[in-house]
Amino acid sequence: MGLKKKLGLGVASMALGAALVGGGTFAYFNDTEASNGNTFAAGTIDLKPELSSGSYFNIKNMKPGDTFNTGSQNLKNAGTLDGDLVIRLDTNNNGGSDNSDLRTQLHVTSFKVGGTELDLSSLAGDDGILTMAELDDQEIDLGELKAGSNTSIQVKGEFHESDSPQNEYQGDSASVDFEFELKQK
């Protein structure tokens, strides 16, 4: 064997030995952690009206010129998600045989949510007066109701006095159904 071959074989042997020694001594640091029991859970929307009975108010024996105040109806978002509060109104005339409509004589002068007056002028008739009849089949956005918070609704108005006999309304009645909905934001 020639010197070149011996020298080449020696260099190759040293390289192989260095690779084996270096490869066998390779080390690193490591740390492993676990995160178990992760879940996804849906929040809730839960609107709670504070009614002592099935109705919000019951006003009797009104006459032209009388005012009414429904008092405060409290609503609570008992859920875990914020929502937009909407009210739908369904008014019904329970007039007598003369087809008179007491709702047209019940003028709404104030509609407050959380103590703030709502502008419902767009619902009023050409005369600019908002009546219970004009609130029929309306959906009104009452604004945001945060999770865990309360708001109140209060309606004020009057039995319109026309300065002339209004005998056709004697014994008549009108009713209004409120449907409150809390919609997820």
Residue frames as qw, qx, qy, qz and C-alpha x, y, z in Angstrom:
[[0.000, 0.889, 0.457, 0.000, 0.00, 0.00, 0.00],
 [0.433, 0.485, -0.014, 0.759, 1.24, 3.33, -0.93],
 [0.236, -0.167, -0.423, 0.859, 1.84, 6.25, 1.36],
 [0.291, -0.116, -0.177, -0.933, -1.02, 8.17, -0.17],
 [0.629, -0.303, -0.622, -0.354, -3.40, 5.31, 0.43],
 [0.537, -0.278, -0.646, 0.466, -2.22, 4.87, 4.01],
 [0.073, -0.069, -0.221, 0.970, -2.49, 8.56, 4.69],
 [0.435, -0.182, -0.357, -0.806, -6.01, 8.73, 3.14],
 [0.654, -0.318, -0.680, -0.092, -7.14, 5.70, 5.12],
 [0.409, -0.200, -0.545, 0.704, -5.81, 7.24, 8.33],
 [0.140, -0.023, 0.035, -0.989, -7.59, 10.55, 7.71],
 [0.574, -0.240, -0.514, -0.591, -10.84, 8.70, 6.91],
 [0.603, -0.289, -0.708, 0.226, -10.50, 6.62, 10.10],
 [0.209, -0.146, -0.401, 0.880, -9.95, 9.76, 12.19],
 [0.321, -0.110, -0.195, -0.920, -12.96, 11.47, 10.61],
 [0.644, -0.285, -0.635, -0.317, -15.16, 8.43, 11.27],
 [0.517, -0.252, -0.643, 0.506, -13.94, 8.21, 14.87],
 [0.030, -0.050, -0.212, 0.975, -14.56, 11.94, 15.44],
 [0.469, -0.199, -0.386, -0.769, -18.07, 11.63, 13.99],
 [0.654, -0.314, -0.687, -0.045, -18.87, 8.68, 16.24],
 [0.394, -0.228, -0.526, 0.718, -17.50, 10.38, 19.36],
 [0.106, 0.001, 0.022, -0.994, -19.22, 13.71, 18.56],
 [0.535, -0.239, -0.517, -0.624, -22.54, 12.04, 17.64],
 [0.614, -0.314, -0.709, 0.146, -22.60, 10.03, 20.82],
 [0.327, -0.280, -0.453, 0.781, -22.05, 13.06, 23.06],
 [0.133, -0.353, -0.299, -0.876, -24.83, 15.26, 21.53],
 [0.196, -0.468, -0.767, 0.392, -27.25, 16.45, 24.28],
 [0.107, -0.432, -0.186, -0.876, -30.00, 19.08, 24.78],
 [0.151, 0.113, 0.656, -0.730, -32.42, 20.33, 27.46],
 [0.312, -0.311, -0.691, -0.574, -36.14, 19.53, 27.27],
 [0.198, 0.131, 0.645, -0.727, -39.32, 20.25, 29.30],
 [0.247, -0.296, -0.753, -0.534, -42.82, 18.95, 28.56],
 [0.256, 0.121, 0.531, -0.799, -46.06, 20.23, 30.10],
 [0.038, -0.383, -0.868, -0.313, -49.73, 19.22, 29.58],
 [0.315, 0.044, 0.175, -0.932, -52.97, 21.22, 29.55],
 [0.110, -0.234, -0.956, -0.139, -55.91, 18.89, 30.15],
 [0.001, -0.591, -0.732, 0.339, -59.65, 19.38, 30.54],
 [0.036, 0.190, -0.183, -0.964, -59.99, 22.32, 28.13],
 [0.262, 0.533, 0.798, -0.103, -63.66, 23.01, 27.27],
 [0.071, -0.197, -0.337, -0.918, -65.91, 25.08, 25.07],
 [0.003, 0.511, 0.780, -0.361, -69.13, 26.33, 26.70],
 [0.034, 0.583, 0.449, 0.676, -71.92, 28.45, 25.26],
 [0.022, 0.006, 0.393, -0.919, -73.01, 31.55, 27.16],
 [0.019, 0.557, 0.828, -0.066, -76.62, 32.31, 28.01],
 [0.167, -0.267, -0.137, -0.939, -79.22, 34.95, 27.25],
 [0.289, -0.458, -0.825, 0.164, -81.80, 34.99, 30.06],
 [0.128, -0.378, -0.045, -0.916, -84.23, 37.91, 30.29],
 [0.278, -0.404, -0.807, 0.329, -86.11, 38.13, 33.59],
 [0.207, -0.571, -0.167, -0.776, -89.03, 40.56, 33.89],
 [0.094, -0.049, -0.744, 0.659, -89.91, 41.36, 37.48],
 [0.476, -0.322, -0.378, -0.726, -93.67, 40.80, 37.37],
 [0.310, -0.132, 0.732, -0.592, -95.70, 40.15, 40.49],
 [0.691, 0.345, 0.554, -0.310, -98.47, 38.78, 38.27],
 [0.635, 0.299, 0.581, 0.413, -98.89, 38.10, 34.57],
 [0.283, 0.843, 0.290, 0.355, -99.56, 41.76, 33.73],
 [0.456, 0.174, -0.171, 0.856, -97.41, 44.83, 34.01],
 [0.123, 0.075, 0.284, -0.948, -100.25, 47.26, 34.81],
 [0.065, -0.537, -0.821, -0.182, -104.03, 47.46, 35.06],
 [0.019, 0.095, 0.148, -0.984, -105.54, 50.96, 34.90],
 [0.015, -0.538, -0.838, -0.089, -109.30, 51.24, 35.48],
 [0.051, -0.828, -0.507, 0.234, -112.07, 53.83, 35.50],
 [0.326, -0.162, 0.204, 0.909, -110.35, 56.35, 33.24],
 [0.279, 0.834, 0.450, -0.159, -112.17, 59.36, 31.86],
 [0.502, 0.677, 0.102, 0.528, -111.18, 62.00, 29.30],
 [0.078, -0.888, 0.218, -0.398, -108.48, 64.24, 30.78],
 [0.820, -0.523, 0.231, 0.021, -107.02, 61.55, 33.08],
 [0.294, 0.706, -0.645, -0.010, -103.32, 60.78, 32.90],
 [0.981, -0.189, -0.004, -0.044, -101.75, 57.39, 33.36],
 [0.043, 0.719, -0.686, 0.099, -98.39, 56.13, 34.51],
 [0.899, 0.032, -0.415, -0.138, -97.65, 52.44, 34.15],
 [0.671, -0.661, 0.337, 0.018, -94.92, 52.58, 36.77],
 [0.123, 0.669, -0.712, -0.177, -91.58, 50.94, 36.20],
 [0.993, 0.073, 0.016, -0.094, -91.29, 47.47, 34.70],
 [0.264, -0.728, 0.619, 0.131, -87.88, 46.11, 35.62],
 [0.929, 0.341, -0.137, -0.037, -86.02, 43.76, 33.31],
 [0.452, -0.688, 0.554, 0.123, -82.83, 41.90, 34.16],
 [0.712, 0.481, -0.506, -0.081, -80.34, 40.14, 31.91],
 [0.753, -0.502, 0.397, -0.153, -79.68, 37.14, 34.15],
 [0.939, 0.310, 0.002, 0.152, -77.53, 35.52, 31.47],
 [0.673, -0.457, 0.229, 0.534, -73.80, 35.61, 30.83],
 [0.442, 0.233, 0.446, 0.742, -73.87, 37.42, 27.46],
 [0.113, 0.398, 0.083, -0.907, -74.68, 41.03, 26.58],
 [0.290, 0.449, 0.801, 0.268, -77.71, 41.50, 24.38],
 [0.122, -0.105, -0.209, -0.964, -79.85, 44.00, 22.51],
 [0.188, 0.375, 0.773, -0.476, -83.27, 44.48, 24.10],
 [0.190, -0.145, -0.536, -0.810, -86.31, 44.73, 21.83],
 [0.331, 0.292, 0.678, -0.588, -89.97, 45.19, 22.70],
 [0.118, -0.235, -0.725, -0.637, -92.90, 44.26, 20.50],
 [0.300, 0.181, 0.456, -0.818, -96.28, 45.79, 21.20],
 [0.139, -0.318, -0.834, -0.428, -99.62, 44.29, 20.30],
 [0.239, 0.113, 0.380, -0.886, -102.54, 46.57, 21.15],
 [0.070, -0.368, -0.889, -0.261, -106.15, 45.46, 21.01],
 [0.327, -0.163, 0.026, -0.930, -109.33, 47.47, 20.96],
 [0.088, -0.312, -0.934, 0.150, -112.16, 46.05, 23.03],
 [0.211, 0.006, -0.010, -0.977, -114.68, 48.71, 22.00],
 [0.491, 0.283, 0.628, -0.533, -118.41, 48.48, 22.18],
 [0.559, 0.470, 0.676, 0.094, -120.94, 47.84, 19.46],
 [0.283, 0.927, 0.090, -0.229, -120.34, 51.29, 17.93],
 [0.834, 0.334, 0.028, 0.438, -116.81, 50.26, 16.78],
 [0.088, -0.961, 0.212, -0.157, -115.19, 53.08, 18.73],
 [0.827, 0.192, -0.331, 0.413, -111.46, 52.62, 19.32],
 [0.508, -0.856, -0.035, 0.092, -110.29, 53.73, 22.75],
 [0.769, -0.147, 0.168, 0.599, -106.66, 53.23, 21.64],
 [0.365, 0.588, 0.241, 0.681, -106.95, 56.35, 19.45],
 [0.289, -0.874, -0.100, -0.378, -107.76, 58.40, 22.55],
 [0.778, -0.572, 0.069, 0.252, -104.89, 57.09, 24.68],
 [0.413, 0.850, -0.243, 0.220, -101.97, 59.40, 23.91],
 [0.854, -0.224, -0.135, 0.450, -98.47, 58.28, 24.87],
 [0.011, 0.988, -0.084, 0.133, -96.59, 61.27, 26.28],
 [0.135, -0.743, 0.649, -0.094, -93.50, 59.52, 27.61],
 [0.991, 0.052, -0.127, -0.002, -91.75, 56.19, 26.96],
 [0.111, -0.820, 0.544, -0.141, -88.64, 55.77, 29.09],
 [0.946, 0.046, -0.286, 0.142, -86.05, 53.01, 29.16],
 [0.705, -0.133, -0.294, 0.631, -83.62, 53.06, 32.07],
 [0.207, -0.733, -0.260, 0.593, -84.82, 56.59, 32.87],
 [0.132, -0.303, 0.414, 0.848, -83.99, 57.86, 29.35],
 [0.563, 0.549, 0.272, -0.555, -86.77, 59.12, 27.10],
 [0.508, 0.122, 0.721, 0.455, -87.08, 57.27, 23.78],
 [0.261, 0.408, -0.194, -0.853, -87.82, 59.29, 20.67],
 [0.386, 0.287, 0.874, 0.069, -90.83, 57.55, 19.14],
 [0.286, 0.588, 0.049, -0.755, -91.91, 60.51, 17.02],
 [0.179, 0.266, -0.750, -0.578, -91.42, 58.46, 13.84],
 [0.032, -0.269, -0.963, -0.005, -94.32, 56.25, 14.98],
 [0.180, 0.499, 0.443, -0.723, -96.70, 59.17, 15.59],
 [0.449, 0.646, 0.602, 0.137, -99.40, 60.05, 13.11],
 [0.352, 0.573, 0.241, 0.700, -99.54, 63.14, 10.90],
 [0.309, -0.882, -0.147, -0.323, -100.69, 65.19, 13.89],
 [0.269, 0.573, -0.582, 0.511, -97.43, 64.36, 15.74],
 [0.601, -0.406, 0.427, -0.540, -99.34, 62.65, 18.56],
 [0.296, 0.201, -0.933, -0.029, -98.45, 59.06, 19.42],
 [0.742, -0.227, 0.106, -0.622, -101.47, 56.95, 20.33],
 [0.590, -0.222, 0.765, -0.132, -101.76, 53.39, 21.60],
 [0.813, 0.484, 0.274, -0.172, -103.33, 52.48, 18.25],
 [0.481, 0.802, -0.354, -0.009, -100.13, 53.58, 16.46],
 [0.245, -0.586, 0.762, -0.127, -98.03, 51.35, 18.72],
 [0.899, 0.091, 0.350, -0.247, -99.88, 48.26, 17.48],
 [0.924, 0.286, 0.146, 0.206, -97.55, 45.72, 15.82],
 [0.215, 0.899, -0.331, 0.190, -94.47, 47.86, 16.47],
 [0.882, -0.161, -0.176, 0.407, -91.00, 46.59, 17.35],
 [0.048, -0.962, 0.161, -0.217, -88.92, 49.09, 19.28],
 [0.727, 0.215, -0.427, 0.492, -85.18, 48.75, 19.91],
 [0.511, -0.849, -0.108, -0.082, -84.54, 49.53, 23.57],
 [0.107, 0.835, -0.506, 0.188, -80.74, 49.34, 23.38],
 [0.556, 0.277, -0.750, 0.226, -78.05, 47.17, 24.94],
 [0.728, -0.585, 0.128, -0.334, -78.60, 45.25, 28.16],
 [0.259, 0.564, -0.760, 0.192, -75.32, 43.95, 29.59],
 [0.697, -0.150, -0.699, 0.049, -75.08, 40.57, 31.29],
 [0.463, -0.311, -0.619, 0.553, -76.09, 40.83, 34.94],
 [0.018, -0.050, -0.131, 0.990, -77.56, 44.31, 34.59],
 [0.151, 0.614, 0.732, -0.252, -81.09, 45.74, 34.92],
 [0.011, -0.120, -0.249, -0.961, -83.15, 48.30, 33.10],
 [0.214, 0.473, 0.695, -0.497, -86.67, 49.63, 33.52],
 [0.031, 0.336, 0.593, 0.732, -89.49, 50.65, 31.22],
 [0.062, 0.508, 0.553, -0.658, -92.08, 53.29, 32.05],
 [0.086, 0.416, 0.597, 0.680, -94.94, 54.55, 29.90],
 [0.054, 0.468, 0.445, -0.762, -96.94, 57.71, 30.64],
 [0.034, 0.289, 0.617, 0.731, -99.86, 59.20, 28.79],
 [0.280, 0.208, 0.361, -0.865, -103.32, 60.65, 28.89],
 [0.289, 0.540, 0.788, 0.066, -106.89, 59.92, 27.91],
 [0.152, 0.151, 0.284, 0.934, -107.32, 62.69, 25.34],
 [0.133, 0.638, 0.570, -0.500, -110.01, 65.23, 26.16],
 [0.319, 0.342, 0.556, 0.688, -111.58, 66.61, 22.99],
 [0.101, 0.197, 0.221, -0.950, -113.72, 69.35, 24.66],
 [0.625, 0.006, -0.299, -0.721, -116.81, 67.65, 23.25],
 [0.839, -0.205, 0.352, -0.362, -118.78, 64.60, 24.41],
 [0.271, 0.441, -0.845, -0.135, -116.85, 61.34, 24.06],
 [0.748, -0.132, 0.388, -0.522, -119.70, 59.07, 25.11],
 [0.866, 0.326, -0.323, -0.201, -118.81, 56.45, 22.49],
 [0.430, 0.435, -0.720, 0.329, -115.82, 55.45, 24.65],
 [0.561, -0.409, 0.429, -0.578, -117.82, 54.78, 27.84],
 [0.897, -0.122, 0.366, -0.216, -117.28, 51.20, 28.95],
 [0.785, 0.553, -0.273, 0.063, -114.70, 50.57, 26.22],
 [0.657, -0.623, 0.370, 0.206, -111.31, 49.11, 26.99],
 [0.616, 0.680, -0.398, 0.019, -108.01, 48.58, 25.26],
 [0.852, -0.437, 0.244, 0.154, -105.24, 46.15, 26.03],
 [0.383, 0.785, -0.486, -0.008, -101.59, 46.00, 25.18],
 [0.965, -0.189, 0.084, 0.161, -99.31, 42.97, 25.20],
 [0.017, 0.862, -0.502, -0.071, -95.60, 43.54, 25.64],
 [0.983, 0.048, 0.016, 0.175, -93.17, 40.97, 24.30],
 [0.170, -0.875, 0.438, 0.119, -89.59, 41.56, 25.40],
 [0.955, 0.226, -0.019, 0.193, -86.73, 39.89, 23.56],
 [0.333, -0.798, 0.434, 0.254, -83.06, 39.93, 24.38],
 [0.861, 0.503, -0.051, 0.060, -80.98, 39.21, 21.28],
 [0.788, -0.296, 0.166, 0.514, -77.36, 38.14, 21.38],
 [0.086, 0.894, -0.209, -0.387, -74.98, 40.92, 20.30]]
